[in-house]
Amino acid sequence: MRRKQTKTDSTKVPPKVKTPKPARKTDRRKSWSAYIDDADRYGFFKLKNTTLRTMEEGQYEQIIEDDTRWQSLRERMDADFTHSLEMFPFSERLDDKSQNIQNWIERYTAHISNLLMWCLRAFRLTAISLPQRYYAITRLNIEDRFPGGRASGDPGDGDIRDMLAAFRQSFRENLAFYILKKRQYQFAVTVCFALASASLLFFFSNINALLTQLVTVPFQNQLPQGHVIDMSPVTPLLVAALIIGFYRFGRWFYIRESRNLFDFYNNSQTESCKTLDKQAALRTKNLKNLITTMAARLGKDSTSVLKGGAARSEETNSRWPELAYRWTLLIYWLGRRMENVERYTQLQIWLVRRTHYFYRIVATTSNHLVTGLVMGVIALCGAAVAGRLVFSRVDVQGVIDTIVAPAWAWVAAIVADIAQRLGLGHWRMPELSLHVASTSAKTSVLPDIHSVLAYLSEQGIYDNTMLGLYLLCCLFALVLAVRFNLKVSRLSTDEWNTSLELIQQNLDVANWDRFHSVNLHHLLADQVRNDKKVILRREDWVQR
């Protein structure tokens, strides 16, 4: 244990002070995460239905009248007016990427990035550093130029920027979660169908014995002793019907759950879009109204002072130039704020588009990976059923000789007869190995169905017939499993996609883009022109 330091120590050991790590300017995770609700019962995030704070003209007038508060606001304005643009943004500034919510796509991307960095270190290439991303530079510049706005009575637009960032983060998390749930549904439905079909085939003999026992028990008193009702011809049909039922149910279940999941995702995104659209429209409208009303007031007061002359007090006349200076500077700063809110909105929407593009690539890649993985599961199930056949030492060659080959010859004879009747050439009819009575070639080559059944039920052929039905059922299940896997993969790719039109339809950005309609340059220039006109009409001012 570490010995405690006492007063009798001859030398005092200075305590170790840990060098603090360079911190970020602001913990933006704490700021924008306040606008996101907790995940709902379906796992999706949405923006909180909150109302952002706005400042009215009266509040700004109080600031302008108070020299101390004006000086504080002036320093905030100078953060924009005197901000020097960094022409060589090569320094690797810390950003807030590591503080964002980490979903499964971001985590795997981080692992891959770490692996690449390890490879670079192995080849001694770590000295090569990438420049900072341009959108991060733009965001940091806007944050440096227009700080504040996150507290009540604090002029600025930090709150609406945090809401925009929260909207992008919620979009990213919802899209990642939606892709994950789609892959889970795809894997679960296809694997369950493959395992269910393989189980029916693997326990085929047990199902046949169970059916035989269930059918025999009611008629046990009517049958000779030791005799049973053989259900071997019915069991393959029943198993095939069950496999088709599994296929229909799996497809219906997957479509229903996928639609419900998309509706939940769509609703969360729609509500977030409406909340953001409302608050952004109110903020830009508030800034525009402030600019227009302040400009009108500035023009009215300037005209009143210039035309008032001696009617107004000397104190008012001497105070007005300073107030006019402050009002004009404030109007220009409000216009700059509006312009940069729109620029920040464009930046966040561009990042949403970038996230959507990257995540769609991940979704398509994961879809192919899940499809390939399910194909592997189907192959393993097929190998298990085939291993059961090999372990049982079934006579597959006997099935080929007694069932497949005669059936092939019979089909070939039918095709040859049809070709000969249509005049498509002379076909040599192969000899039929079926021991059935055939009719005249002038009528048909189809054998009598009773003769076919009699042949299939002959001693030594019956077991091969049942085995052939089982093999046919296995082939049917394999083809249906592969088809179901590809069908679900195609549905997952083509249906219920996360289109960006959802955001474009719910975000009425036309109500945000108001800076161009303010005509701030003409507004201020007209004010200067009107003041000059009034001054030229005043003889006492001209004589001075």
N, C-alpha and C positions, 0 to 999 in steps of 0.2 A: 504493500500500500504506500501511497505517497505521504511523506512526512510533512506534518504541518509546520509552518514557519512561526517561530516564537520571537519574543523581544530580545532574548539572550543571544540570538544569532549575530555573529560578527558582521556578516554581510547580508544585505537584503537582496534576494533574487527578484528581479523585476518580473512581473507576471507576463506570460506570453500573450501577445495580442495577435489575433488572427487577422491577416490582411483581408479586408472585405473584397468580395468579387465585384467587378464593375456591374452596377445595376442599370436596369433600363430607366429611361426617363419617367415613364408611367407604366403601371401595371395595367395594361389595357384589357387583360383577361377579366379583372375585377370590374372594369367599367362596362364593357359590352355584355358580359354574362348576366348583368343585372336585368337585362331586357329579354332574357330567354326564360320561359317557364320550364319546369321540370318535365321530363318525358311523360307523355300520357300513357294510358294503359296499353296502347298499341306500340309504344316505344318511339314515337316521333316527337320532335321539339316544335314549338311555335313561339312567336313573339308575344310578350305580355301586352295586354290591351291597356296600355298606359297613355297618359296625355303629357307631352313634353311641355316644359316651362317656356314661356315667351315673355319678352319685355316690351312694354308699350311706350308710347311717346312721352308720357308723363314721367316714367322712371328715368328715361334718358335726359329729360329736362332737369330733373333733380341732380343728376350727375354733372350736367353742364354748369349748373348754377353753383355747385360746390367745387372750389378749387382743388381740394385734396382728392376728392373722388375723381375729378377730371384728370388730375395728374396720373392717377392709377390707370384710368382708361387710356390715357395717352401712351403710357408705356406699353400697354397691350396692342395699341394700334401700331406703334413703332416696331413691334415684332414682325409686322408685315411690311411696313413702309421701308424700314431700314434693313430688312433681311437680305444678306448677301448670298447670291446663288453660288453654290459650290460647283465650279466647272470641272473639277476632277474628283468625282465621287468614288474614289478607289478604295477608301478605307472600309474595312469589314465591320460595320456597325452592328451591334446586337439588336435584333428585332424580337418580336413577341411570338415567333412561330412555335417555340417549344411550350408556350403557355396556352396554346389553343387546345380545344378538346381533341383528343387523339382517338379516331375511330380505327377500325381494323385495317382499312386501306392505308391510312397514314402510318400506322405501326409497321406494317409489312414494308412500306416504302422506306421508312427509316431504317429498318433492318437491312434492306438491300443497299441503301446508301452507306451504312456502316461497313458492310461487306466490301463495297467498292473502295471505301477509304482504306480498309485493311490491305486490299490488293495494291493500292497506290503506295502505301507505306512499304509493302514488300518490295516494290520496284523503285523505292526512293523517289517518288514523284509527289510527295506531300508539299513540296515547295510551290507547286503550281496551285494557285488559288483562283477561284472564280470571282468575277466582280459582283457587286450587289445587284439584285434584280431591280429593274427600273421602276416597277410599280411600288416596291418598298421605298425607294428613294422619293417618289412622288408623294406617297402617304406621309413619310416623315417630314417632308417639306411643308405640307399642309398643316400637320400637327405643330410644327415649330412656328409657322406664321400666324396661326389662329388658335392659340391655346385657350383653355377655359371653356365655360359654357356648360359645366356639369353640375352646378349648384344653383340654388334659387337666388335670383338677382344678380347672377354672374353673366355678363354679356359674352356671348360666344356660341358656337355651334358644335361643341364637343359631344353633346347628348345625341344630336341627330346623326353624327358620324358614328357614334357607338351603336346606335340602332341599326345603321346600315351594315356595320361590321357584324353585329349579332344576326342580322338576316342572312348574310353570307355564311356564317358559321352554322346556323341552323339548317340552311339549305345543304351544306356539305354533309353534316351529320345525318340528316334525314335521307339523303341520297345514298350514302354508304350503308345505312341500316336497311334501306329498301332493297338494295342489291343483295345484301347478305340474306335477307329473308327470302328473296326470290330463289337464290341458289339453294337455300335449305329446303324449301318446298320442292324444288326440282329434284334434288338428291333423294329426299325422303320418299316421294311418290314413286319414282322410278325404281329405287332399290327395294321398296316394299313390294311392288308388283313382281319384280324378278325373284325375290325370296319366296313370296307366296306361291308363284308358279312352280318354282323348283321344289318347294316342299310337297306340293301335290304330286309331282312326278317322282320325287324321292320315296315317298310313302305310298306309291301307287298300289303295290301288292296289299298293304294294310287296308287301304280304302276299299279295294276289291273284296277282301275277306270280310270286312265290316258290312258292306252292302249285301254280300251273299248271306251272311248270318241274319241281317235284319229282314230280308225278304223271305228267307226260309222259315223263320220262326212262326209266322202266322199260318203257314201251310204245312207245318211239320207232321200233323196227324194225317194229312191226306197223301203224303209222299211215302214211298217205300222206305224201309229202314236203311239208313246210310246214304240216302240220296239227298241232294241239295239243289236249289235253283241257282245255276251258274250265272253270275252277273258280269262275267268277263267282257261280253260284247257291249254292255251298257256303261261300264266304268270309264272307258276312254271318252265316250260321248259326254258323260257327266263331268269329267275332269276338264274337257275342252270347254264346256259350257261355263264352268266355274272360272276358268282363265279369262274367257270373254267378259264375264261379269266383273272380274277384278279390273280388267282393262277399262270397261265403261265407267265403273265407279271411280277409279283412279283419275281418269280424265275429267270427270265431272267435279270431283273434289278439288283437283288442282286448279281448274278454271274458276271455281267459286272462291277459293281462298285467295287466288291471285287478284281477282276483281275486288274483293274486300280489302286486301292489302293496298291496292292502288287507290281505292276510294279514301282510305285513312290517310295515305300519303298526300293525296290531292287536297283533302280538306285541311290538313295542317299547313300545307304550302299556301293555299288560298287565304286562310285566315291571317297568316303572317304577311302576305302581300297586301291585304286590305289594311292591316294595322300600319304597316310602313307607308303605304300610299297616303293614308289619311294624315299621318304626322308630318311627312315630308311636304305634302301640299300645304298644310297649315304653316309650316316654318317658312317656306319660300313666299307664301302669300303675306305673312307677317312682315318679312323683310321688305317686300315690294311696297306694302302699304306704308311702312315707316319712311321709306325713301320718298314716296310721292307726297305724303302729308308734311314731312319735314321740309321738302323743297318748296311746297306751297307756302308754308309758314315763313320760311326764310325770305321768299320773295315779297310776301305781304309786309313783314316787319321791316325789311330793307326800304321798301317804298314809303312806309309810314315814317321812318326815321329821316329819310332824305327829304321828304316833303314837309315834315313837321317843323323844321327850323327851330326858332326860339320857343315855339309852343311846347316843346319837349324839354325836360330838364337837362342840365349840362352833364349830370352824372349818367343819365340814360344814353345821351349821345356819345359820351366817352366810353361807356361800357359796351355799346353795341358792336363796334368793330371786333372786339375779342369774342363776343358771343357769336357773331356771324362767322368768324373764323372756326370756332368750335363746331357750329352746326354744319358748315360746309365739309369739314374734315370728317365728321361723323357720317354724313350722307355718303361720302366717298368710301368710307370704311365698310358701311353696310352693303354697298354695292359689291365691294371686294369679297365680303363674306358670302353673299348670294352666289357670286360666280364660282367660288371655291367649293361651296356645298354641291353645286351641280357637277363640278369637276370630280369631287370625291365620289359622288353617286356614279358617275361614269366609270370610275376606277373600280368600284365594288361590283358593278354589273359585269364589267369585263372579267373580273376574277371569278364571278359566278359562272360565266361562259367557259372560262378556262377549266374550272373544277368540273363542270358538266362534261366537257370534252375528254378530260383525263379519266374520269370515273366511268364513262361509257366504254372506253377502251378496256378498263379493268373488268367491267361487267361482261363484255364480249369474251374476253380471255378466260374469265372464270367459268362462263357458260361452256366453253369448249373443254375446259379441264374437268368440270363435273360430268359432262357427257362422256368423255374418255374414261373417267373413273367408274361410271356406271357400266360402261361396256366391259371393263375389267371385272366388275362384280357379276355381270351376266356370264362372262366366260368362266369364272370360277364356279358359278352354279351349274353351268353346262358340264364342266369337268367333274363336278361332284356326282351328277346324274350318270355321266358316262362311266365314272369309276364304279358306281353301283352296278351297272350292267356288266362291266368286266369282272367284278367280284362275284356276281351271280353266274358267270359263265354261260351267258345266253348264246343261242345259236343264231347269230346274225347272218351267217352265210346261208343257213337253211331258209331264212326269210327271203333272202335275195333269190335263191334258186326256185322256191316254190310259190312265191307271191309276186315279187318285183318283176322278175323276168317274164313270167306269163302275162302279167298285166301290161308290161311294155310291148310285148308281141301283139297283144290284142289291140292296143291303141294304134300301133303301127299298121295293123290290118285295116282298121277303120279309116285311117288317113289315106291309105293306098286305094281303098275302094272308092272313097269320095273323089280322089284325084282322077281315078279312071272314069268315073261317071261324068266328071266335068271336062274330060278330054285334056287333062294337063300332062299327059304322058303315061307310059306304061310302068306300073309299079308291080314289082314281084311280091306277092303276098307271102310272108314268112309262115312257116308251119306253126300252128298254135299248140302250145304245150298244155293248154287247158283241156281236161278230159270232159268236154261238154259237147252237147249236140248242137251243131251249127246249122242254120237255115241256108237256103239257096242264096248264092251270091247275087242273084237277080233282085232279091228283095232287100236283104240286109245282112250284115255280118255280125250284128249284135247277138250274142248268145242268150239263151234263156236264163232269166234271173234265178229260177229255181235250180237250174243246173249249176250255176255259179255258187249259190249257197251250199248246194250239196258237195261241191268240190272243196270249198273252204272249211266245211265241217267234217271232212273225212279224217279218219284216224291218222295221225302223223302230220296233218296239215293244220288242224285246229290250233295247236299250240303256236305254230308259226304265224297263223292269222292274228291271234291275240297279241303276239309280240310285235307284229307289224303295225297293228293299231296303236300300241304303246309308243313305238318309235315315231309313228306319224304324229302322235300327240306331242311328243317331245320336240319334233321339228316345228310344229305349229306354235308351241309356246316360245321357242327360241326366236322365231321370226317375229312374233307379236311383241316380245320383250324389246327386241332391237327397234322395231317400228315405234313402240311407245316411247322409248328413250329419245329417239330422233324427233318424234312429234312434240314432246314436252320441251325439248331444246329449241325447236323452231317457234313454239308458242312463247317461250320465255324471251326470245329475241325479237319477235315481230309484234307482240301484243303488250299492252300496258307499259309502254315506254314513257320515260320522264322527259317530255319535250319542254324546251324553253318557251314555247308558246304559252304555256301555263303562266309563266311570270309576266310575259308581255301583255297578256290579256287582263291580268289583275293589277298591274302597275300602270296607272295612267300618268306616264312621265310627262305628258303635255302640260299637266298642272304643275309640274316641278320646274320646267324650263321657262322661267319668268325673267331671267336677267336681260335677255335680248329685248324684251318688251318695255323695260324701264327706260332705256335710252339715257343712261347716266351721263354720258359725255355731252349730249345735247342739253340735258337738264341743267348741268352746272354752267355750261357755256351760255345758255340763255339767261341765266341769273346774272352773270357778269355783264352781258350785253344790256340788260334792262337797267342795271345799276349805272352803267356808263351813260345811258340815255338820260336818266333822271339827273345825273350830275351835270351834264351839259346844259340842261334846262334851268338849273339853279345858277343865277347870276352871281350870288355871293360866293358860291363854291368855285365858279369859274374864275372870279377875280382873285381868289386865293392862289 
